[in-house]
Amino acid sequence: MKIISENWNDFELIDCGDGMKLERWGDVVLARPDPQAVWKKQCPGEWKRAAAVYHRSSSGGGSWEYLRNLPQKWTISRGNLRFYVEPTGFKHTGLFPEQAANWDYTAKLIEERVRGGETVRVLNLFGYTGAATVACTAAGAKVCHVDASKGMVTRARENVELSGLTKAEVRYLVDDAFKFVARERRRGNTYEGIIMDPPSYGRGPNGEVWKLEDNIYGFIEECAGLLSERALFFILNSYTTGFSPVVTENMLNVLIKSRRGGTVTAGDLCLTCSKSELLLPCGSTARWQAEK
């Protein structure tokens, strides 16, 4: 299943190929590596527009080569949502535009429930810079945003404020997601929506090693225990190369659908190249949705 993020004005995937992708972020064009783009560039002339190019290092990591003067950060918007964009030393920009399909998906479910007078509480785990937090908050949800990086949580708060949601109810936590979920289970707290974007690999504050394939099943089971009786959705994103959407779909079927009913869908999150109409896969997502 292909899940395509559309309706962008301030973002554009111009072209991709030869292990790279060319993107427009507002008025700024950036060229970054992408291992999925194994075909040849379709529009070589477009690449002259790049204001900065990220080069990988043979020893790991990489750095940006700036071909024009750029601000440290700038803003882009999608509808009434606004976000900061900032090139980082790890090739990222602070935003994953392919996730816009999930922003639309969750916003619709939240808005329908809120219009009926109900409260919708959403837990955003590994929340990064908070794009999903912004989208859910704008739709009327009360969001708990959790990330282990203080800098990412600060940027999430800035993105919420940038979208004019300063009076919204958002709880920002710099915390280990696994320990937070365990505490929430003990407290008996529940949520109507859960979004999680776990890393492929990482270390906890005390040196604990996280490997997606070894830990994800048990952690999803723990998180599923936080779904309320009026739960709406559970979204699991994955950017681990080779981790099929069928795998994440199966886990949600076994751990949530088999116990609560509803439906599970999964697929590749994709962006369309504006100049060639080729699709670039950008990770995957699996969604459980409760029966209406």
N, C-alpha and C positions, 0 to 999 in steps of 0.2 A: 504494500500500500504506500502510495506517495502522498505525503502531507506537505502541501506547498504554501509557504508564507507569502502573502500578496498584500496589496493595498499600501505599499510603501511609497512615499514621495521623497523623503530625505535619505533614503538608502537605495542603492542600485548595485546589483552584481552585473558588472559590465561584460566581463569575459573571464574564462578560466581555461587552464591547460598548462602542460609542461610542469606540473606540480605547483602551480601558482594560481591565485585568483586576484582579479582586479575589481575593486569596489569603490563606489562613491558614497562617502559619508557626508551628507550635506553638500558643501562646495568642495570638499577635499577628496581626492582620489588616492587610494592606497593600494599597493601590491603586496600580497602576503602569501606565504607557502600554504599549500593545501595538498596533502598526499593523495586525496581521492581524485584529483584532476590529472589523470594519467594520459589523457589525449592531448593533441596539439592545440595550441592557442588558435582560436577561430578568427580573431580580429587583431592581428599583430600591431596595426597602426594605433589602436586605442591605448596601448600600453605606454605611449609617450606622454599620456596625460598624468601619469603617476607623480604625485608630489613627494612620496616617500616609498621606499622599497625595503622590505624586511629580508635580510640575508641570514640564512642558517650558518652556524659555525661547525666546522668538522669536529670540534671538541665538545659540541653540545651547546644548546641555547642559540643565540644569535643577536643581531642588533639592527636598528633601523638606519638606512642611508637616506638623509633628507636632501631632496633635490630642489626644494623650495622652502622658504620660511613658513613655519606652521605655528599656530598657538599650541600651548601645552595641552589644552583641552578645549572642546567646543561642544555645542549642543545640536541635537537633531530631534525631530519630532515624528510621531505617527499618530494622527488624529489629535486627541487632547493630551497625549502622553509625551513627555519630554525626557531626554536622557543625555548625560554627558558622554562624550567620546574622547578617549585618551589612549594613544598608542603606548604600549608597555614593552618592557624588555623581553616578554615572553610571546611576542607577536600579536597578543590580543588587543582589543580596543575598548574593553569594558562592556560590550554588548554583543549578544548573539541574535542577529536579526531573524534567523530561521525560526526562533521561538515565538515569533509573532502569531503563528497559527495557534499555539497554546494560549497565548494571551486572549485571543478572540474567543476561544473555546471556553475558557474559565469565566471570562467576563459575561458571556451569555447566560451561563448557568447561575452565576451569582446574582445577576440583575433580576432574573426571573424569580428567584427565591426572595430577594430583598423587597421586590414590589409586592410580594404577598405578606409582607410585614414580619418576616423572620430574620433572625441574625445569622450571618454566615461567617464562621471563623475558619481561617486558612492558615496552615502551617507551611512555611516555605523553608525547607531544609537545604543546606549548602547553597544559600540564597544568593551568593555572589554579589553583584552590584544592584540587585533588586528590581530588575525589569518586571519579573512576574509579580513582585510585591506591589509595584506601581500599578500594574494592570488590574490586579485583584482589588486593591484599595480604591481605585477610581470607579470600579463597578459596585462598590458599597460594602466590601468585606472588611472584617477586622482581621489584620494579618499579624502573625508572629514570624519574624524574619530571623533566621539563625545561620550564622557563618562563623567559622573559627578565626577568620582574618578580621582584625579591627579595622584595617583600611577599607576592606570591602563593605563592611557594615556602615562605615562612615559614608561611603559613596552611595549606598542604598538610601540612606537618609537624605542625602543631597538630591538624589533623583526623585524621591517622593516630594520633596519641597519644590523642586524645579517644576513639577507638574501641578503645582498649586494645591497640594493635598496636605498642607501643614497642619490642619485641624483634624486630620483623619486619625483613626485609632490604629497605630502600628507599634508593635513591640519589637525593639531591636535588641538582639542578643549576640554577644561575642562568646561563642560556646562550642564545645565539641558536640556534634549532632547526636552521636550515639549516647553520650551521657545525658544530654538534654531529654531525648526520647525516653530513656529509662526513668528519669525523674518524673516526667509527665505521666507515664504509666502509673507510677506509685501514687501520684497526686490525684489520679482519676480524671485528669483533664482530657477533653476530646475536641475534635475539629470536624467541620463539615467538608473541608477540602484539604488535601495534602499534596504538595509538590516537592519532588526530590530530584536532585541532579548530582548524584554521588560521583566522586573522582574515581578514576581507574586505579589509582595507587596513591597512598599517602601515609603519613605518620601522625599519631595522636600526640597530645601534649606530654605524655610520659613514654614516648618511643613506641607506642603500639603501632603495628604495621597493618595497614588496610590494603587488601587486594580485592577488587570488585568480585571476581569469580568465586572467591572463598567466603566472602562476608555478606554479599548482597541479599541472598535469600533469607537468612535469619533476620537481617535488619528490616527488610520489607515486612516480615511477619510482625516484628515489634511495632513498626509504624502503623500497620493496619489495625492494631489494637487501640490506636488513638482515634479511629473514625467513630463519629457519633451515630446515634440511631437515625438521625436525619442527614447522614453523610451524602454529599453530592458527587464527589470525584476523588480520584487518586491518580496522580500523574508521575510516571517514572521516566526520566530522560537518561540517555546514555550516549557518551561520546567515545566509548572504547572501541577501537577498530576491531572488526571481526565479531563483535557482540551483536548477534542478529536480533532484529525486532521480535522474531518469533520467541526468542529466549525470554525477553521481558514480558511479552504477552502471556506466555505459559505461566510465569511466576504470578502475575496478577490473576490469572484464571484459577490457579491452585489456592492462592493465599487469600483472595478476596471474593471473586465471583462465586466460587464453590460454596462459600459460607454465607454470602449476603445477596446473591443474585445479581441482577444488573447485566451490563455488557462490557466487554473488553475489546478495544481496537488498538492496533499498533502499526507503525510504519516508519519509513525514512522521512525525516524532516529535510525538505529540499528548498533551494532557491533557484529561480529561473534566470539564466543569463539574458540580459536585455538585448544583446546584439546577435545572439545565435539561437536563442530559445532552448539551449541545452540545459538540463537539470543537474545541479550540483548537490549531491547528498551531504548533509551536514549533521550527522548523528541521527539518533532514532528516538522515538517516544512511544510509550504505551500508556493507555488511558482506561481506567475503570470508571464507569458512570453508573450511578444507582438507577433503579427503575423509577419512573415517574409515578 
